[in-house]
Amino acid sequence: MILSALAVAGYRSLREFVAPLRQLNVVTGSNGSGKSSLYRALRLLAETAQGRVITSLAREGGLQSTLWAGPERISRAMQRGEHPVQGGGRTRPVSLRLGFAGDQFGYAIDLGLPPVGTPVPFLHDPEIKREVIWSGPVLRPSTILVDRRGPLVRARRDDGDWDVVSQQLSTFDSMMTQCADPRNTPEMLLLREEIRGWRFYDQLRTDAAAPARMPQIGTYTPVLGHDGADLAAAVQTIIEIGDGVALAESIADAFPGARVAVARSDAWFEVEMQQHGLLRPLKAAELSDGTLRYLLWIAALLTPRPPELLVLNEPETSLHPDLLPPLARLIARASAGAQVIVVSHAEPLIDALRQHPECQSIVLEKTLGETRVADGQGGHKPLARHLERGKFLAGNRRPQQADIDATGEQALHLLARNRRE
């Protein structure tokens, strides 16, 4: 499945954000423009399929720490600088919304605060208010396949009517992990497994104590681990069951005259690199940080088992500028088998990727604290329309006391009304 758009609302600097996606995407922008927030939002979406979205938000400091910190609405006068940026009483529920549209399915989730009466220890624990899975690239009532509102989960039958899948789903559980089964919700099961296969790389270690520098027990490794510890086994797996020719070409492209092999001692594997002019190969422990990191990227991108989505966060780290054009060619090669999103601020890498005919360049800019896609880059109109109207996943949600951060008389009025109720 190819993602055609990503939508985020209420998360950090992403107040109402929609970006179009293609087979190969490069996200760039100045420091502080929101690249890291966009990367984190993608990871949060992936965590829904693992049942860890609430836990992931807790690691970031809880829902309150991740919500958009600016005013609910930024007027045109504020944008022009005619009026100061200031908040007011909320008219919509406090909400963190994440979603994507794809050529086969779309998915979106809405998280908010618990209602009044929630036990004090969990008063600030986020709740899943709504989840939706729909067919095709456009979300509308006729395309919804699975709809979750609070504890109620419904699935559409072939005749168009609805079956109740669950009426007691916990607010901290995603329907993706609790209600996916091959009989009642086959589409949700398929989508969940595809999302679970998304692959993220942002913590490949190359320091002196990095596991990739040490001999490791070798087993078939079609997927490089997130920290690169199994580099030697991954390289040998590419040689055995993957594209060994592409491996050799990628090494020669970045390091002319060099060859990479895997030394084996019993069950222990270790990467070695023979460089032009040297009398012996260099072991992984002797390689520079940049060289080792590039080998890690080769192992990750030439995987014999490509994912549906591959997300790379600042792959240029520790690399010499001369290695960035070969890295761009390596990423472009990988995009033939997987949709790729690259988050980067390295101009040589960005410029080289933009030469690829399937590359979608997403330039981020920040205005009044809000991350936006730079003007003239278009968008995904169906998802954008839901965001602009405040209806993206909101459905029939009504603001609750915990959702509203009103001030002055409004706050007093709401408190008094809730006391009476």
N, C-alpha and C positions, 0 to 999 in steps of 0.2 A: 504494500500500500504506500502510495506517495502522498505526503502531506502537501496540501495546496495553500494553507494559511494557518497562522498561529495567532491566537487572541488572548490577551491578558488584561485584566482590569483590577485595580486596587492593590497591586503588589509593588511595594517599594516605589520606584519612580515611574512605574508603568501604570498610569492612571486609567487610560483607555487606549490600549495599544493593539494594533492589528498589523501584521506583516504578511505579505505574500511569500510563498516558498516555491522553489523549483528543485530539480534534481541535485544541483550544486548551489550552495548558498554561502555567501561570505558576509558576516556581520561586522561592521566596523564603526568607528566614531571616536571622538576625542576622549581623553581621560574623564571619567565621571559622567559619560553620556548615557550609561545604562546597559552596557554590554554584559557586565556580570549579572545584573538583575535579570536580563533576558535568559542568560544561561541557567541561572538558578530556577527560573520559572519552568524551563524545559525539564529540568531534573525533578521538580515537584510533580509535573504531569506524569513523568515516568514512575514516580513513587506511588501513584494511585493504583497502578496495576500490581504493586507489591504489597499494598495495604499499609504503606508507611508514610502517607502524606501528612497525617497529624503529627507523627513523631518527627518528621523532617521539619515541620514548622516549629515544633518545640525546640529543636536544636538551633533554630535561627532566633530564638528568644520569644517564641509564641506569636500568635496572630497579631497582637497589638504592635509588636516590633516590626512586622513585615508589611503592615498596611500602608497605603499611600498616606503621607503625612501632610499633604496640602489641603486646600479647600475642596469641597465637593464639586464645586463648579468654578471654572476660571472664565470670567467674562471677557468680552472683546476689549472692554475698557482696561481691564487688568493687563491683557496682552499688549495693548498699545502703551501701557505705562501711565494712563490717565488717572487710574485709581490704584491705591495700594492693594496688595494681595492680602485678603482677609477672609476668615471663615464666617460661618453662620450656622443656623440650625439645620440639621440634616433633614432631607426629604426622602432619602432612600435608605434601605438597610445597609449597615456596614457589611461589606462583602468583598471577598477575594475570589475572583473568577478566572478560571483557566480553561482553555479549550483549543481544539484544532479541527480543521476540516481536511478531509482526504478524498481521494478519488473513489474509494469504496465506502468508508465510514467516517463519521465525525464523532467527537466526544467532548463533553464539557462538564465541569464541576464547579459548584458554588459553595464556598465555605463562609460561615458567619459565626456570630457569637451565640452562646446558649441563651435560652429564655429566662425570664425571672423565675426564681424558685429552684434553680440548679444548685446542688450542694456546693457550699463555699469553696472546698478544695479544688473544684473543677469549674469555677465560675468563669475563668478566662480560657478554658479549653475550647478550641474551635470545634464547630459542628459542621457536618456535611448537610447542607440544606437541600441541595438538588443535584442530580446527575442525569445526563441525557446521552444516549447513543442514537445517532441517526444514520440513514443510508444516503450515500452520495455526498456531494460537496456543499449542499445548501441545507441549513436547519430550518424546517418549517413543520407545522403540525402533521402534515401528511407523510413526512419522511421519518418521523420518530419511530424507533424500533424498541427501545427500552427507556422507561421514564421513572425516575426515582424522585419522590417528594417526601422529605422527612423519612419516616420509617416505612413508607409504602413504596414498593417496587412493582411496576407493571411491565409486561412484555406484550408486544403486538402479535396476534396470531396471523396466519396466512389469509384468513377471511377479513382482516381489518379490525376485529374486536380485540379486547384486551384480556389477558390472563393476569391474575394477581400472583406474583412470584413470592413476595414477602410483605407482611404487614408489621413486622417488628424488628426491622433492621436498625441496629444501634447507630446513633448519630456519629460515632467515631469510626465506624466501619464503612468502607466503600463497597458498593454493590459489585464492583469488579472482582473482589476477592470472595464475597460471601454469596453471590447469586449467579455466578457464571456456571452453566452446565450445558452439556451437549443437547439435551432434549428441549428445555424451556427457553434457553437464551443462547443458542449456538453462535450468534453474531458477537455477543459480548465475550464469549469464551475465545473466539478467534481474535478479536481485537485485543483482549487482555494479553494473550500470548505474544502478539506482535509487539505491543508496547514493552513487555518484559524483555524482549530481544533488543530494544534500543541500547546503544552502546555509547558511553561517555568516557572521554579521556582528558584528564586535567591534572593528574597526580603521578605522572611517570617520573620515577626517581632516578637521578644520575649522580647523587652525591657519593662521597668515598665509601659510605656504608650501604649503598643501594644494593638490594638483593640481586639485581641484574648483573652486578659485577662478580658475584660469587657463583661457584659451581652449584647446580641444583639437580635434584632427581628428575630425570627426563621421562615424560609420558606424552602421548599424543595431545597436542595443545593447539586446536584449530582457532582458538580465541585467546589473544594476549590478555593477561590479567591487568586490572586497572593500575597496578603499580609497576608492571613490567618485570616482576620477579621471575617469570617463566620465559624470559626472552630466548634462551638457548633452545628450549623445547619447542617454542613457537616457530623459530627459524627452521629447525629440523623438520617440523611438520609441514611447512611450506615446501621444503625440498622434496619430501616424500609424497604428499598427496595434494599439494597446491601448485602454484605456478612458479616453478624454480627458475624458468627463463626470466620472468618479470623480476624476480628477486635479484638475479645477477645483473640485469639491466639497470635496476634502481641503484644498486651499489655503484656500478660503473658511472652512472649519470652524476652522482654526487661526489664520488671519490675515484677519479679516473685511474685505472690500473690496479685497483684494489679488489680483493676477493674476501668473502666471508665464509667461514666453515664452522662446524660444531665439533669440538673435540670431545670424545667420549671415554670415560674411564669407569668400567663396569656400568652402573646405572646413572652415573653423574655426567651431566652435560655442561659444557662451557663454551661460550662464543669466542672465536678467534678471528682476527682480521689481518690478512696479509696485505701490506701496503707496498706500493712500488718503491724499490730501492732498499728495502729492509731485508735482512738475512733470515729473519724468523718472524712468525706471526705474533701480533700483539694480543694478549688476552684481554677480556673485558675490563679487568681491574686496571689495565694500563691505558685504556682509551680516555680521551678527553671527554668532558661532559657533553659537548656538542656532538661529537662523533657517536657516543653511546646513545644519546637521545635520538639521533637520526636513525640509528639501527632499530630503536624501539618503535619509531613511527613506521618504518618499513614493515616490521612484524605486525603492527596493528592494522595497517592499511592494505596489506596483501593477504589478509586472512582468508583461508579456504572456505570460511563460513561467514559471509558478509551479513550484517544485520539489515533490518528494514531502514533504520536511521542511525547514522554515525555522527556524533557531535564532538568536535575538537575545540578545546578552549585554549587559546593562545599557543598554538603548536610551535610558534617561532622562538619560544623561550630557550635560551642557551645556544641557539644556532647562529653561526656566522651568516652575514647577509648573502654570501656566495651560495649557501645551501638553500636559500628560500625559493629560487626558481625551480631547482630539482624537486623540492618538497611540493610545490604547486603542481608539478606534473604528476607526482605520486598521488596527490589527493584527487586530481582529475581522473586518474586511472581508477582509483577506488570508487569514484562516483558512478562508474559504469555498472557497478553491481549493488550499490547502496545509495540512498539519499544521504547527502552530507551537508552538515552545517558547520562552518568554521567561524569562530569568534576570534578576531585578530585586530591588532593596530599596527602591524608591520606593513608598510607601504609596498616594499618589493613583493611580498607574498600576495597581498591584495591585488596589485596590478597584474601579476602573473595569472592569478585565478580568474580575473575578469576577462582575460583573453579567451577563456573557454566558452563555447557557444551556449552551453546550458547553465552558465553561472548567473545567479540572481544576487546582485549587490544590494545590501540593506545597510544604508548609512543612517546611524542614529544621531540625533541631536537633542539637546535638553533646553527647554524654555520654561522659565519659572518653576524649575524643579521637576518638570514632567518630560519623560522620554517620549520622543516621537520619531517616526520614520521621516527622513528629510523630504521636503517638498519635491514633487515631480516623480516620486517612485511608485505611485499608485497604491493599491490596497486591495483587500478582499471585501467587496461591497456587502455581501450577505451578512458576514460576521460584523463588519463595521456598523451596519445599520442597527443590529441588536445592541451593540455597545453604545452608540450615540443616543438611542432612545432609553437607555437605562434598562433594557429588557433582556440583555444577554444573560440567560439562565435565570433571571429573576422570577419569571413565571408569575404565579399568584402570591409570591412572598409579600408579606406586609411587614413594615418596620415594627420591631419589638423594642421594649425598653432598653435591652442590652445593646441593640443595634444603633441606638440613637445617641449621638453626642451633642445634645442641644445645650444652649447656654441661657442664662438669665431666667426670665419668666417662663420660657418654654420648658426648661428643665424642671422648674418647681411645679409647673402644672402637670407634667408627666408623672413626676414622683407622687404628687398628691392623688392623681387618678389611680395609679397602681396600688397605693395604700388602700383606697376604697375598694378596689377590686379584690 
